[in-house]
Amino acid sequence: MNPIDKLETFDNKYPSRDYTITIVNPEFTSVCPKTGLPDFGTITINYIPKKKCVELKSLKYYFLEYRNMGIFYETVTNKILDDLAAVLHPKWIEVTGQFTARGGITTTVKAVHAEKGKKRHD
């Protein structure tokens, strides 16, 4: 199954107001495609909704689809961004993957998507 099929949404009751939703998953897991060893990290999603918001239980099941998937940090962060942008059509969204140390090196990947004309939200 494609992970995006797990995502569900609900109507944003305040579409004319810019407000930020922050979601943190401190227990994200996937698999290194080179070694087959597990990768652990924290995925943080910040977004300004437009008409839709992501339903959290579905997001939890979406994340579980990656548990046994061999995927690079850069790819998974950008795929999560692409999938959420595709179902939410937000005004602005940023996904950050902070992955735990492997061989003494930590990696943080940040990817952003914005409506045309919408600047980066800080």
C-alpha positions, 0 to 999 in steps of 0.5 A: 500500500502507498503510505499516502492512502492512509492519510485522512483530512477534516475541514479547517474551521478557520480557513481565512485565518493564518495559524500554524499547526505543529505536529511532532513524531519523536518515534519515527522509524525506517530502514537504511536502504544500504545496510538494512539497519533501523533508522530512528528520528523525530519528524516535525511538521509545521503547516498553515492550513488552507481548507483541510487539516490532517487527522492525527490517527491517520497520520500515525498509521501513515508514519507506520508505513515507513517502519520497514521501508528502506529509504534515505533520510532526504527521500523520506523527509521530502516524500512526507512533505509531498504527500501532505502537500498533496492531500492538504493543499496548505498555504505553507508546510515544512517537514523536518527530519532529525535523525539520531546519530549513526557513526557519530554523525547526525542528520537534519533534513528540512523541506518546505512547500508554499503556495505561490506568493506565500513566503517562508513562515518563520 
